[in-house]
């Protein structure tokens, strides 16, 4: 009986882990809005160019036609002047969810 329980537990482990990680990394656009305001809002706005370009419509826009952003801007567009990165994967997911939602408006 113990071997059956152990086998069942080991077989279900990948599914439990997948559910945990997909929940942990689920994007939260509302949190992304707050992150956008605190991390990006000093230089960017959704609808106007500031020090950096406007971000509404960033999804669907040709990469590099506006300054690079997020995890490694310098690698994406060498020579860009954005000295900010978003190191945490969850923060990037949330910011992306927010910008995707705003790009559809």
Contact map, one row per residue, 1 for C-alpha under 8 A:
111110000000000000000000000000000000000000000000000000000000000000000000000000000000000000000000000000000
111111000000000000000000000000000000000000000000000000000000000000000000000000000000000000000000000000000
111111100000000000000000000000000000000000000000000000000000000000000000000000000000000000000000000000000
111111110000000000000000000000000000000000000000000000000000000000000000000000000000000000000000000000000
111111111000000000000000000000000000000000000000000000000000000000000000000000000000000000000000000000000
011111111100000000000000000000000000000000000000000000000000000000000000000000000000000000000000000000000
001111111110000000000000000000000000000000000000000000000000000000000000000000000000000000000000000000000
000111111111000000000000000000000000000000000000000000000000000000000000000000000000000000000000000000000
000011111111100000000000000000000000000000000000000000000000000000000000000000000000000000000000000000000
000001111111110000000000000000000000000000000000000000000000000000000000000000000000000000000000000000000
000000111111110000000000000000000000000000000000000000000000000000000000000000000000000000000000000000000
000000011111111100000000000000000000000000000000000000000000000000000000000000000000000000000000000000000
000000001111111110000000000000000000000000000000000000000000000000000000000000000000000000000000000000000
000000000111111111000000000000000000000000000000000000000000000000000000000000000000000000000000000000000
000000000001111111100000000000000000000000000000000000000000000000000000000000000000000000000000000000000
000000000001111111110000000000000000000000000000000000000000000000000000000000000000000000000000000000000
000000000000111111111000000000000000000000000000000000000000000000000000000000000000000000000000000000000
000000000000011111111100000000000000000000000000000000000000000000000000000000000000000000000000000000000
000000000000001111111110000000000000000000000000000000000000000000000000000000000000000000000000000000000
000000000000000111111111000000000000000000000000000000000000000000000000000000000000000000000000000000000
000000000000000011111111100000000000000000000000000000000000000000000000000000000000000000000000000000000
000000000000000001111111110000000000000000000000000000000000000000000000000000000000000000000000000000000
000000000000000000111111110000000000000000000000000000000000000000000000000000000000000000000000000000000
000000000000000000011111110000000000000000000000000000000000000000000000000000000000000000000000000000000
000000000000000000001111111000000000000000000000000000000000000000000000000000000000000011001000000000000
000000000000000000000111111100000000000000000000000000000000000000000000000000000000000001001000000000000
000000000000000000000000111110000000000000000000000000000000000000000000000000000000000001001100100000000
000000000000000000000000011111110000000000000000000000000000000000000000000000000000000000001100110000000
000000000000000000000000001111111000000000000000000000000000000000000000000000000000000000000111111010000
000000000000000000000000000111111100000000000000000000000000000000000000000000000000000000000100010000000
000000000000000000000000000111111110000000000000000000000000000000000000000000000000000000000110000000000
000000000000000000000000000111111111000000000000000000000000000000000000000000000000000000101111110000000
000000000000000000000000000011111111100000000000000000000000000000000000000000000000000000000110010000000
000000000000000000000000000001111111110000000000000000000000000000000000000000000000000000000000000000000
000000000000000000000000000000111111111100000000000000000000000000000000000000000000000000100110000000000
000000000000000000000000000000011111111110000000000000000000000000000000000000000000000000000010000000000
000000000000000000000000000000001111111111000000000000000000000000000000000000000000000000000000000000000
000000000000000000000000000000000111111111000000000000000000000000000000000000000000000000000000000000000
000000000000000000000000000000000011111111000000000000000000000000000000000000000000000000000000000000000
000000000000000000000000000000000011111111111000000000000000000000000000000000000000000000000000000000000
000000000000000000000000000000000001111111111000000000000000000000000000000000000000000000000000000000000
000000000000000000000000000000000000111111110000000000000000000000000000000000000000000000000000000000000
000000000000000000000000000000000000000111111000011100000000000000000000000000000000000000000000000000000
000000000000000000000000000000000000000111111101111111100000000000000000000000000000000000000000000000000
000000000000000000000000000000000000000110111111110011100000000000000000000000000000000000000000000000000
000000000000000000000000000000000000000000011111000001110000000000000000000000000000000000000000000001000
000000000000000000000000000000000000000000001111100001110000000000000000000000000000000000000000000000000
000000000000000000000000000000000000000000011111110011000000000000000000000000000000000000000000000000000
000000000000000000000000000000000000000000011011111111000000000000000000000000000000000000000000000000000
000000000000000000000000000000000000000000111001111111000000000000000000000000000000000000000000000000000
000000000000000000000000000000000000000000110000111110000000000000000000000000000000000000000000000000000
000000000000000000000000000000000000000000110000111111000000000000100000000000000000000000000000000000000
000000000000000000000000000000000000000000011001111111100000000001100000000000000000000000000000000000000
000000000000000000000000000000000000000000011111110111110000000000000000000000000000000000000000000000000
000000000000000000000000000000000000000000011110000011111100000000000000000000000000000000000000001000100
000000000000000000000000000000000000000000000110000001111110000000000000000000000000000000000000001001100
000000000000000000000000000000000000000000000000000000111111100000000000000000000000000000000000001101110
000000000000000000000000000000000000000000000000000000111111100000000000000000000000000000000000001100100
000000000000000000000000000000000000000000000000000000011111100000000000000000000000000000000000001100100
000000000000000000000000000000000000000000000000000000001111110000000000000000000000000000000000000000000
000000000000000000000000000000000000000000000000000000001111111010000000000000000000000000000000000000000
000000000000000000000000000000000000000000000000000000000001111110000000000000000000000000000000000000000
000000000000000000000000000000000000000000000000000000000000111111010000000000000000000000000000000000000
000000000000000000000000000000000000000000000000000000000000011111110000000110000000000000000000000000000
000000000000000000000000000000000000000000000000000000000000111111100000000000000000000000000000000000000
000000000000000000000000000000000000000000000000000010000000001111110000000000000000000000000000000000000
000000000000000000000000000000000000000000000000000110000000000111111000100010010100000000000000000000000
000000000000000000000000000000000000000000000000000000000000001101111100110110010100000000000000000000000
000000000000000000000000000000000000000000000000000000000000000000111111100100000101100000000000000000000
000000000000000000000000000000000000000000000000000000000000000000011111100000000001110000010000000000000
000000000000000000000000000000000000000000000000000000000000000000001111100000000000111000010000000000000
000000000000000000000000000000000000000000000000000000000000000000001111111100000000100000000000000000000
000000000000000000000000000000000000000000000000000000000000000000111111111111010111100000000000000000000
000000000000000000000000000000000000000000000000000000000000000000010001111111110100000000000000000000000
000000000000000000000000000000000000000000000000000000000000000000000001111111000000000000000000000000000
000000000000000000000000000000000000000000000000000000000000000100011001111111000000000000000000000000000
000000000000000000000000000000000000000000000000000000000000000100110000111111110000000000000000000000000
000000000000000000000000000000000000000000000000000000000000000000000000111111110000000000000000000000000
000000000000000000000000000000000000000000000000000000000000000000000000010011111000000000000000000000000
000000000000000000000000000000000000000000000000000000000000000000110000110011111100000000000000000000000
000000000000000000000000000000000000000000000000000000000000000000000000000000111110000000000000000000000
000000000000000000000000000000000000000000000000000000000000000000111000110000011111000000000000000000000
000000000000000000000000000000000000000000000000000000000000000000000000100000001111100000000000000000000
000000000000000000000000000000000000000000000000000000000000000000001100100000000111110000000000000000000
000000000000000000000000000000000000000000000000000000000000000000001111100000000011111000000000000000000
000000000000000000000000000000000000000000000000000000000000000000000110000000000001111110110000000000000
000000000000000000000000000000000000000000000000000000000000000000000010000000000000111110110000000000000
000000000000000000000000000000000000000000000000000000000000000000000000000000000000011111110000000000000
000000000000000000000000100000000000000000000000000000000000000000000000000000000000011111111000000000000
000000000000000000000000111000000000000000000000000000000000000000000000000000000000000111111100000000000
000000000000000000000000000000010010000000000000000000000000000000000000000000000000011111111110000000000
000000000000000000000000000000000000000000000000000000000000000000000110000000000000011111111111000000000
000000000000000000000000111100010000000000000000000000000000000000000000000000000000000011111111100000000
000000000000000000000000001111111010000000000000000000000000000000000000000000000000000001111111110000000
000000000000000000000000000010111011000000000000000000000000000000000000000000000000000000111111111000000
000000000000000000000000000010010000000000000000000000000000000000000000000000000000000000011111111100000
000000000000000000000000001110010000000000000000000000000000000000000000000000000000000000001111111110000
000000000000000000000000000111011000000000000000000000000000000000000000000000000000000000000111111111000
000000000000000000000000000010000000000000000000000000111110000000000000000000000000000000000011111111100
000000000000000000000000000000000000000000000000000000001110000000000000000000000000000000000001111111110
000000000000000000000000000010000000000000000000000000000000000000000000000000000000000000000000111111111
000000000000000000000000000000000000000000000100000000011000000000000000000000000000000000000000011111111
000000000000000000000000000000000000000000000000000000111110000000000000000000000000000000000000001111111
000000000000000000000000000000000000000000000000000000001000000000000000000000000000000000000000000111111
000000000000000000000000000000000000000000000000000000000000000000000000000000000000000000000000000011111
